Amino acid sequence: MSELNLRRLRYFLAVADALSFSRAAEVLHIAQPVLSRQIAVLERELGVVLFARSTRGTDLTDAGKLLAEDGRRLLRSADALQRRARQAAQAGERLTLGFMPGLLLTPVVQGLRQSFPGIRIELVRTTWDDQVETILDGRVDLGLVRLPVPRRGLRVETLFREERVAVLSAAHPLAASEELSTRSLAEFDLLRAPEAAPEWCEARVARGLPVPTGGDHPHEVEIKLERVAASSGVAFLPASTARFYTRPDVVVRRVAGLAPGAVGVAWAAGRDSAALSRAITLAHTLRASLTTERVLDAEAAPTGP
């Protein structure tokens, strides 16, 4: 696509997200008639109708839904290309590493600096929402990700598995228990999407409780722990994440029947460089270095004089 068509594609995605030409025009800071004309030109270029307009509003056609999915990937690739071209123009080799909360990149950074003296290494802290997005749009060259992730456009390799634990308020009725079960936790609100914890869902069904659908679940660890501390629910976290976010008003407990989580390394398909290859090799030397015993020991340790 030409630059003009990429702009039209951005206009199309704005309308696709808002499902309203007027709201999209406000977001884009352009006049609505201009936006409508640009979408009409794009439809003529593609030979398809992208939006179905009726008295009930604006909806995507099947062709529009497909273009929205593929168009977002295309724009991410275009953004990544621009970033990498700018980086290539800078002096010296550079690599950006992404990591999820609780995962340690220090051995990878140290190994890269030994193999490539003078390399510029940047770190990006990612979340469940953007751990893949940052790789696809070029902000991150190599990411330590928590699996599963959508793999289209990526190369992904599993590194290790680690235990998941429950985090509860120190005032929670089950806080005194040394080990919990998914069945004992089934009656309490879970601060994450139910499909991410099928064992908890199965336990609710076994107890005759409905499995919730939808809901506003925080993805940021800090917000999740604030809600746990306020007795607004319980959370399941990887043991390494729980270790890095110890606090006196929450407790960490093992959960019988809760499957471990997996950590992987991911990079954009088609990317290759000596530094990237070395970083991938170094990532495979990483292991889940924080056991649940260490998490529980840290929780029991005194936090003040």
C-alpha positions as CSV (number, residue, x, y, z in Angstrom):
1,M,0.0,0.0,0.0
2,S,1.1,3.6,-0.6
3,E,1.4,6.1,2.2
4,L,-2.0,7.5,1.2
5,N,-3.6,4.1,1.5
6,L,-2.0,3.5,4.9
7,R,-3.6,6.7,6.0
8,R,-7.0,5.6,4.7
9,L,-6.5,2.3,6.5
10,R,-5.9,4.2,9.7
11,Y,-9.1,6.2,9.0
12,F,-11.0,2.9,8.4
13,L,-9.8,1.4,11.7
14,A,-10.8,4.5,13.6
15,V,-14.4,4.1,12.2
16,A,-14.2,0.3,12.8
17,D,-13.3,0.9,16.5
18,A,-15.9,3.6,17.1
19,L,-18.6,2.2,14.7
20,S,-19.5,5.8,14.2
21,F,-18.2,8.2,11.5
22,S,-18.9,11.2,13.7
23,R,-17.0,9.9,16.7
24,A,-14.1,8.6,14.6
25,A,-13.8,12.0,12.9
26,E,-13.5,13.7,16.3
27,V,-10.8,11.2,17.3
28,L,-8.9,11.8,14.1
29,H,-9.5,15.6,14.2
30,I,-10.9,15.8,10.7
31,A,-14.2,16.8,9.3
32,Q,-16.8,14.0,9.0
33,P,-17.4,14.6,5.2
34,V,-13.6,14.2,4.6
35,L,-13.6,11.0,6.5
36,S,-16.6,9.6,4.6
37,R,-15.0,10.4,1.3
38,Q,-11.7,8.7,2.3
39,I,-13.6,5.5,3.3
40,A,-15.5,5.6,0.0
41,V,-12.2,5.8,-1.9
42,L,-10.9,2.9,0.1
43,E,-14.0,0.8,-0.7
44,R,-13.6,1.6,-4.4
45,E,-9.9,0.6,-4.3
46,L,-10.7,-2.7,-2.7
47,G,-13.9,-3.3,-4.6
48,V,-15.9,-4.2,-1.4
49,V,-18.3,-2.5,1.0
50,L,-16.7,-2.2,4.4
51,F,-19.6,-0.8,6.5
52,A,-23.3,-1.5,6.6
53,R,-25.2,1.7,7.5
54,S,-28.8,1.6,8.8
55,T,-31.0,3.6,11.1
56,R,-29.7,1.4,14.0
57,G,-26.1,2.6,13.4
58,T,-22.9,1.5,11.6
59,D,-21.7,-2.1,11.5
60,L,-18.8,-3.8,9.8
61,T,-19.6,-6.1,6.9
62,D,-17.8,-9.4,6.7
63,A,-15.2,-7.8,4.4
64,G,-14.8,-5.0,6.9
65,K,-14.2,-7.4,9.8
66,L,-11.5,-9.2,7.8
67,L,-9.9,-5.9,6.8
68,A,-10.0,-4.7,10.5
69,E,-8.1,-7.8,11.6
70,D,-5.5,-7.8,8.8
71,G,-5.2,-4.1,8.7
72,R,-4.2,-3.8,12.4
73,R,-1.4,-6.3,11.7
74,L,-0.3,-4.4,8.6
75,L,-0.1,-1.1,10.5
76,R,1.8,-2.8,13.3
77,S,4.3,-4.0,10.7
78,A,4.6,-0.6,9.1
79,D,5.2,1.0,12.5
80,A,7.8,-1.7,13.3
81,L,9.6,-1.0,10.0
82,Q,9.8,2.7,10.7
83,R,11.2,2.1,14.2
84,R,13.8,-0.4,12.9
85,A,14.9,1.9,10.1
86,R,15.4,4.7,12.6
87,Q,17.3,2.4,14.9
88,A,19.5,1.2,12.0
89,A,20.5,4.7,11.3
90,Q,21.9,5.2,14.8
91,A,25.5,4.3,15.6
92,G,26.1,1.0,17.3
93,E,24.1,-2.2,17.8
94,R,20.9,-2.0,19.8
95,L,18.4,-4.5,21.2
96,T,15.2,-3.9,23.2
97,L,14.1,-6.6,25.6
98,G,10.6,-6.9,27.0
99,F,9.6,-8.7,30.2
100,M,6.5,-9.5,32.2
101,P,6.4,-8.6,36.0
102,G,8.5,-11.1,38.1
103,L,10.7,-12.3,35.2
104,L,14.4,-11.7,35.5
105,L,16.4,-10.5,32.4
106,T,19.7,-9.8,34.1
107,P,21.5,-12.9,32.9
108,V,20.4,-12.2,29.3
109,V,21.6,-8.6,29.6
110,Q,24.9,-9.6,31.1
111,G,25.5,-12.3,28.5
112,L,24.7,-9.9,25.6
113,R,27.2,-7.3,27.0
114,Q,29.9,-9.9,27.2
115,S,29.3,-11.1,23.6
116,F,28.7,-7.6,22.1
117,P,30.7,-5.0,23.9
118,G,29.2,-1.6,23.4
119,I,25.7,-2.9,22.5
120,R,22.9,-0.7,23.6
121,I,20.2,-2.6,25.5
122,E,16.9,-1.2,26.4
123,L,14.2,-2.8,28.7
124,V,10.4,-2.5,28.4
125,R,8.1,-3.7,31.1
126,T,5.1,-5.3,29.5
127,T,1.6,-6.5,30.6
128,W,-0.9,-9.1,29.6
129,D,-2.4,-6.5,27.3
130,D,0.7,-5.6,25.3
131,Q,3.3,-8.3,25.7
132,V,2.7,-9.4,22.1
133,E,1.7,-6.0,20.7
134,T,5.1,-4.5,21.7
135,I,6.9,-7.2,19.7
136,L,4.6,-6.9,16.6
137,D,4.9,-3.2,16.4
138,G,8.7,-3.1,16.8
139,R,8.9,-1.6,20.3
140,V,10.5,-4.9,21.6
141,D,12.9,-7.1,19.7
142,L,12.7,-10.1,22.1
143,G,10.2,-10.6,24.9
144,L,9.9,-12.8,27.9
145,V,6.2,-13.6,27.8
146,R,3.7,-15.5,29.9
147,L,2.1,-18.2,27.8
148,P,-0.3,-18.8,26.1
149,V,0.0,-16.0,23.5
150,P,-1.4,-15.7,20.0
151,R,1.4,-16.8,17.7
152,R,0.5,-15.3,14.4
153,G,3.4,-13.2,13.2
154,L,5.7,-14.5,16.0
155,R,8.1,-17.2,16.8
156,V,7.6,-18.5,20.3
157,E,9.6,-21.0,22.3
158,T,8.7,-22.3,25.8
159,L,11.4,-21.8,28.4
160,F,10.1,-23.2,31.7
161,R,7.0,-23.7,33.8
162,E,6.4,-22.3,37.3
163,E,3.8,-22.8,40.0
164,R,0.9,-20.5,40.3
165,V,-0.3,-19.4,43.8
166,A,-3.3,-17.7,45.3
167,V,-3.0,-14.2,46.8
168,L,-5.5,-13.3,49.4
169,S,-6.2,-10.4,51.9
170,A,-4.5,-11.0,55.2
171,A,-8.1,-10.7,56.7
172,H,-9.5,-13.3,54.3
173,P,-11.3,-16.2,56.1
174,L,-8.9,-18.7,54.4
175,A,-5.7,-16.7,55.1
176,A,-4.8,-19.0,58.0
177,S,-4.8,-22.1,55.8
178,E,-1.3,-23.3,54.7
179,E,-2.6,-24.7,51.4
180,L,-5.9,-24.1,49.6
181,S,-7.7,-25.9,46.8
182,T,-9.6,-24.6,43.8
183,R,-12.7,-26.0,45.5
184,S,-12.3,-24.0,48.6
185,L,-11.7,-20.8,46.5
186,A,-14.6,-21.4,44.2
187,E,-17.1,-19.4,46.2
188,F,-14.9,-16.3,46.1
189,D,-14.6,-13.7,43.3
190,L,-11.6,-14.3,41.1
191,L,-9.8,-11.1,39.8
192,R,-9.2,-12.4,36.4
193,A,-11.1,-13.7,33.4
194,P,-12.6,-17.1,34.2
195,E,-11.3,-18.8,31.1
196,A,-7.7,-18.1,32.4
197,A,-8.4,-20.4,35.3
198,P,-10.4,-23.4,34.1
199,E,-9.7,-25.4,37.3
200,W,-11.5,-22.7,39.3
201,C,-14.4,-22.8,36.8
202,E,-14.7,-26.6,37.1
203,A,-14.7,-26.2,40.9
204,R,-17.5,-23.8,40.8
205,V,-19.6,-26.1,38.6
206,A,-18.9,-29.0,41.0
207,R,-20.2,-26.9,43.8
208,G,-23.3,-25.9,41.9
209,L,-22.2,-22.3,41.4
210,P,-22.5,-20.3,38.2
211,V,-19.4,-19.5,36.2
212,P,-19.3,-15.7,35.8
213,T,-19.0,-14.2,32.3
214,G,-17.5,-10.9,31.3
215,G,-16.6,-8.6,34.1
216,D,-13.9,-5.9,34.5
217,H,-10.8,-7.7,35.6
218,P,-7.6,-5.7,36.3
219,H,-4.5,-6.9,34.3
220,E,-2.0,-4.7,36.2
221,V,-0.5,-6.6,39.2
222,E,-0.5,-3.5,41.3
223,I,-4.2,-2.8,40.9
224,K,-5.0,-6.5,41.3
225,L,-3.2,-6.5,44.7
226,E,-4.9,-3.4,45.8
227,R,-8.2,-5.0,45.2
228,V,-7.1,-8.2,47.0
229,A,-5.9,-6.2,50.0
230,A,-9.3,-4.5,50.1
231,S,-11.0,-7.9,50.2
232,S,-12.5,-7.5,46.8
233,G,-11.5,-11.0,45.6
234,V,-8.6,-13.4,45.3
235,A,-6.0,-13.6,42.6
236,F,-3.9,-16.3,41.0
237,L,-0.3,-15.2,40.2
238,P,2.9,-16.9,39.0
239,A,5.1,-17.6,42.0
240,S,7.8,-15.3,40.7
241,T,5.4,-12.4,40.4
242,A,4.1,-13.0,43.9
243,R,7.7,-12.9,45.2
244,F,8.4,-9.5,43.6
245,Y,5.1,-7.9,45.0
246,T,5.2,-9.0,48.6
247,R,3.3,-6.7,51.0
248,P,2.1,-7.0,54.6
249,D,-1.6,-6.9,53.9
250,V,-1.8,-9.9,51.6
251,V,-0.8,-13.6,52.0
252,V,0.4,-16.1,49.4
253,R,-0.9,-19.7,49.5
254,R,-0.4,-22.8,47.5
255,V,-3.4,-24.1,45.6
256,A,-3.9,-27.8,45.1
257,G,-5.2,-28.6,41.6
258,L,-4.0,-25.3,40.1
259,A,-1.9,-26.0,36.9
260,P,1.4,-24.3,36.6
261,G,2.0,-21.4,34.2
262,A,4.5,-21.3,31.4
263,V,7.1,-18.7,30.4
264,G,8.3,-18.3,26.9
265,V,10.5,-16.2,24.7
266,A,9.0,-14.5,21.6
267,W,10.2,-12.4,18.7
268,A,8.8,-11.3,15.3
269,A,8.8,-13.9,12.6
270,G,11.4,-13.1,10.0
271,R,13.6,-11.1,12.4
272,D,17.3,-12.3,12.6
273,S,20.5,-10.8,13.8
274,A,23.5,-12.1,15.7
275,A,22.5,-10.2,18.9
276,L,18.9,-11.5,18.7
277,S,20.1,-15.1,18.2
278,R,22.4,-14.8,21.2
279,A,19.6,-13.3,23.3
280,I,17.4,-16.3,22.5
281,T,20.1,-18.7,23.4
282,L,20.7,-16.9,26.7
283,A,17.0,-16.9,27.4
284,H,17.0,-20.7,27.3
285,T,19.4,-20.7,30.3
286,L,16.8,-19.0,32.4
287,R,14.8,-21.1,34.8
288,A,12.1,-20.4,37.4
289,S,14.5,-19.3,40.0
290,L,11.9,-18.4,42.7
291,T,10.2,-21.4,44.3
292,T,7.0,-21.1,46.3
293,E,9.0,-21.8,49.5
294,R,11.0,-18.6,48.9
295,V,7.8,-16.7,48.3
296,L,6.3,-17.9,51.6
297,D,9.6,-17.2,53.4
298,A,9.6,-13.7,52.0
299,E,6.1,-13.2,53.2
300,A,6.9,-14.3,56.7
301,A,10.1,-12.2,56.9
302,P,9.9,-9.1,59.1
303,T,9.4,-5.9,57.0
304,G,10.6,-3.4,59.6
305,P,12.9,-2.9,62.6
